[in-house]
Amino acid sequence: MRDSLVTVDKMVLGILLCAFFTVQVTSQSPDIFRIEYMLMPKNKAAVEFTRFKILANVPIKVREKDNIIIGGEYNYLSQEFGENDPIAMGGVKGLHVVDFNLAYVYRYNEDWRFIGVATPRLSSSLTNRVVRGDVSANITVGAFKNKQNIDKPIRLVFGITYNSTVALRIPLPIVYYEKRFHPNWSYVVGVPKTGLKYHLKERHMIQTEIILDGYFVNLQNNIILPDTGIASSISSSAALFTIGYQYNITKSMSFYGYGGHTLFQKAVLNNQDRNDIFTLNDEPSLYFRAGFRIGI
């Protein structure tokens, strides 16, 4: 039973992480519980960005081999812009993203699993009552191969994901590959994360990553821009290089901390057609995040 749940955990992780590719807030996680704080300090554009995340998931076994995972995640995004930026004049003090997750995992055989995930999402400034533009839907389907009881364990994920909030509204591919090529070393290649892990001991791990991060949020109070039109949403995309440390209290419970720097980033205001009409921040920034998690 426990081995089955761990397999479900790793599969959902590999698939759902790829929601970064659609420029959204850090996607749902297979952890039972996680709490995390992220900070990008004020940069040359006088912009500071923070994010608070809390999530919970519950796996439910169905039939003999399959699982349903039900969960939710809340992100609070806080941004401070220069006094002359239109977003500051618009009175937006915080942004909210709430996801509800429903995943079905089908065990095809000992190595392969198939998964379908439906994620209704609320992403809004929530300055007024909820409106149609605040709600979107994400759908992911994919397959996962997990071989751990070999000399060089591997995980392979591939599939497609569809997100109704992005400008390019077509299914997008998912690819994720992880391999432990040495007792102390493993690597990950894929989207939204590529990295290298060094396993010091059972309780300690150091990891370097190149990751994609971002968000898309509806603005309930539109911002009028004198030269470019009316902004109805705000979005951001970034690529970051980070290095971090994880301490495992137990096999399923850990603290972690990461620091790094952006390789690129761009925060913009969008019009009703989701075209970029005003750049809020395209300067490099430092990046820090830390948290506590309980896995399955």
C-alpha positions in Angstrom: 0.0 0.0 0.0 2.7 2.5 1.0 4.8 1.7 -2.1 1.7 2.3 -4.3 1.1 5.7 -2.7 4.8 6.7 -3.2 4.5 5.8 -6.9 1.4 8.0 -7.2 3.2 10.8 -5.5 6.1 10.8 -7.9 3.9 10.5 -11.0 1.7 13.5 -10.1 4.8 15.5 -9.2 6.3 15.0 -12.6 3.1 15.8 -14.6 1.8 18.7 -12.6 5.1 20.6 -12.4 4.9 21.1 -16.1 2.0 23.5 -15.6 4.8 26.1 -15.2 5.2 25.9 -19.0 1.8 27.7 -19.4 3.1 30.6 -17.3 1.1 30.0 -14.2 1.8 30.2 -10.5 3.8 27.3 -9.2 1.6 24.3 -9.9 -0.1 21.9 -7.6 2.1 19.5 -5.7 1.6 15.8 -4.7 2.6 16.6 -1.1 0.1 15.9 1.6 1.0 19.3 3.1 3.3 22.2 2.1 3.8 25.7 3.3 6.3 28.0 1.5 7.5 31.6 1.3 9.2 33.1 -1.7 10.9 36.5 -2.0 12.3 38.4 -5.0 13.8 41.6 -3.4 13.5 45.0 -4.9 15.5 45.3 -8.1 16.6 48.2 -10.4 13.0 48.6 -11.5 12.0 49.2 -7.8 9.9 46.1 -7.9 9.6 43.6 -5.0 7.6 40.4 -5.3 6.6 37.9 -2.6 4.5 34.8 -2.6 3.0 32.7 0.2 1.8 29.2 -0.6 -0.1 26.6 1.3 -1.5 23.3 -0.1 -3.0 20.0 0.9 -3.7 16.8 -1.0 -5.5 13.5 0.0 -4.9 10.2 -1.9 -7.8 7.8 -2.0 -7.4 4.2 -3.2 -10.0 2.9 -5.6 -10.4 -0.7 -6.8 -7.2 -2.7 -6.4 -4.6 -0.6 -8.3 -6.0 2.9 -9.0 -6.0 6.1 -7.0 -7.9 9.3 -6.8 -6.1 12.4 -5.5 -8.2 15.3 -4.2 -6.5 18.5 -3.1 -6.2 22.3 -3.1 -3.6 25.0 -3.2 -3.7 28.7 -2.3 -1.2 31.3 -3.4 -1.1 34.9 -2.2 1.1 37.2 -4.4 2.2 40.6 -3.1 4.0 43.1 -5.3 5.4 46.5 -4.6 6.0 48.8 -7.7 7.5 52.2 -8.1 5.1 55.0 -7.2 4.6 56.1 -10.8 3.7 52.6 -12.2 0.1 52.2 -13.3 -0.4 49.1 -11.3 0.3 51.1 -8.1 -2.1 53.8 -9.1 -4.7 51.1 -9.7 -4.8 50.1 -6.1 -3.9 46.4 -6.5 -2.3 45.4 -3.2 -2.4 41.6 -3.5 -3.3 38.8 -6.0 -4.9 35.5 -5.3 -4.7 32.1 -7.0 -6.7 29.2 -5.7 -6.6 25.7 -7.4 -8.8 22.7 -6.8 -7.3 19.4 -8.0 -9.0 16.2 -9.0 -6.7 13.5 -10.4 -7.3 9.9 -11.4 -4.3 7.5 -11.6 -4.6 4.2 -13.5 -2.0 1.6 -12.9 -1.4 -0.1 -16.3 1.3 -2.5 -15.1 4.3 -2.6 -12.7 6.2 0.2 -14.5 3.5 2.4 -16.2 0.8 4.6 -14.9 -1.7 6.8 -16.7 -3.1 10.0 -15.2 -5.8 12.6 -15.9 -6.0 15.8 -13.9 -8.7 18.5 -13.9 -7.9 21.8 -12.1 -10.5 24.5 -11.8 -8.7 27.7 -10.9 -9.6 31.1 -9.4 -7.0 33.8 -10.2 -8.0 37.3 -9.3 -7.3 40.5 -7.5 -10.5 39.9 -5.6 -11.3 43.6 -5.1 -14.9 42.8 -5.8 -17.2 39.8 -6.1 -16.0 36.9 -8.2 -16.6 37.3 -12.0 -16.3 35.1 -15.0 -12.8 36.3 -15.9 -11.5 35.1 -12.5 -12.2 31.4 -13.2 -10.4 29.1 -15.6 -9.8 25.4 -16.2 -6.6 23.4 -16.7 -6.6 19.8 -18.0 -3.6 17.4 -18.1 -3.3 13.9 -19.4 -0.1 11.9 -19.5 1.8 8.7 -18.8 4.5 7.9 -16.2 7.2 5.2 -16.1 8.8 4.6 -12.7 11.7 2.1 -12.2 13.3 2.4 -8.8 14.5 -1.1 -7.9 17.4 -1.0 -10.4 21.0 0.2 -10.2 20.2 3.5 -11.9 16.6 4.4 -11.0 14.6 6.5 -13.6 11.4 8.4 -13.9 9.9 9.4 -17.3 6.8 11.5 -17.8 5.2 12.6 -21.1 1.8 14.0 -22.0 -0.1 17.1 -22.9 -1.7 19.9 -21.0 -4.3 22.5 -21.9 -4.7 25.8 -20.1 -7.6 28.2 -20.8 -5.7 31.3 -19.5 -2.8 31.4 -22.0 -2.8 33.2 -25.3 -1.9 30.1 -27.2 -4.9 27.9 -26.5 -3.8 24.6 -27.8 -2.6 21.5 -26.0 1.1 21.8 -25.0 3.6 18.9 -24.7 5.0 17.7 -21.4 8.4 16.0 -21.0 10.2 15.1 -17.7 13.1 12.7 -17.2 15.0 12.0 -14.0 17.8 9.5 -13.5 20.0 8.6 -10.5 23.3 7.8 -12.4 25.4 7.5 -9.2 24.7 6.5 -5.6 25.2 10.2 -4.7 24.1 12.0 -7.9 21.0 12.4 -10.0 19.8 14.7 -12.7 16.5 16.0 -14.0 15.8 17.2 -17.6 12.5 18.7 -18.6 10.1 21.6 -18.2 9.7 23.5 -15.9 12.8 22.2 -14.1 16.3 21.0 -15.1 18.7 20.3 -12.4 21.4 18.3 -10.6 21.1 16.7 -7.1 23.8 15.6 -4.8 22.7 13.3 -2.0 25.1 13.8 0.9 23.5 11.3 3.3 20.0 10.0 3.9 18.9 13.3 5.5 20.8 15.8 3.4 20.6 16.9 -0.2 22.0 19.8 -2.2 20.3 20.7 -5.5 20.9 23.1 -8.4 18.0 24.0 -10.7 17.1 26.0 -13.7 13.3 26.5 -13.4 10.4 28.4 -15.0 8.0 30.3 -12.8 5.2 32.8 -13.3 1.5 33.7 -13.0 -1.5 35.0 -14.7 -4.2 36.9 -12.7 -7.4 38.7 -13.7 -7.7 42.4 -12.5 -11.3 43.1 -11.4 -10.6 46.8 -11.5 -9.2 47.6 -15.0 -6.3 50.0 -15.2 -6.5 52.7 -17.8 -3.3 53.4 -19.6 -3.2 56.8 -21.4 -1.2 55.6 -24.4 -1.8 51.8 -24.7 -5.4 51.1 -23.7 -7.1 49.3 -20.8 -5.3 46.6 -18.8 -7.6 43.7 -17.6 -4.9 41.2 -16.3 -1.4 41.0 -15.1 1.1 38.2 -15.9 4.7 37.3 -15.3 7.2 34.8 -16.6 10.7 34.1 -15.4 13.6 31.7 -15.7 15.8 31.2 -12.7 19.0 29.5 -11.6 18.9 28.4 -8.0 20.9 26.3 -5.6 19.4 24.9 -2.4 19.6 22.5 0.5 17.0 20.1 1.9 17.0 18.5 5.3 14.9 15.3 5.6 13.5 15.0 9.1 12.0 11.7 8.1 11.5 10.0 4.7 8.3 12.1 4.1 9.0 15.3 6.1 11.6 17.9 5.3 12.7 21.6 5.4 14.2 23.3 2.4 15.7 26.6 1.3 16.8 27.9 -2.1 18.5 31.0 -3.4 19.3 32.2 -6.9 19.0 34.8 -9.6 16.8 35.3 -12.6 18.1 34.5 -16.0 15.3 36.6 -17.4 11.9 37.9 -16.2 9.1 40.0 -17.5 6.0 41.2 -15.7 3.4 42.9 -17.9 -0.1 44.3 -18.0 -2.4 42.6 -20.6 -5.5 43.9 -22.5 -8.7 41.9 -22.9 -7.2 39.9 -25.7 -4.2 39.0 -23.4 -1.8 41.0 -25.5 1.1 42.7 -23.6 0.5 46.5 -23.4 2.7 47.7 -20.6 5.9 46.3 -19.1 6.1 46.6 -15.3 9.3 44.8 -14.7 12.0 43.3 -16.9 15.0 43.8 -14.7 17.0 40.9 -13.1 16.3 40.0 -9.5 17.6 37.8 -6.7 15.4 34.9 -5.7 14.8 33.1 -2.3 12.3 30.5 -1.2 12.0 28.3 1.9 9.4 25.9 3.2 8.3 22.8 5.0 6.7 19.8 3.4 5.1 16.5 4.3 5.2 14.0 1.4 3.2 10.8 0.9 
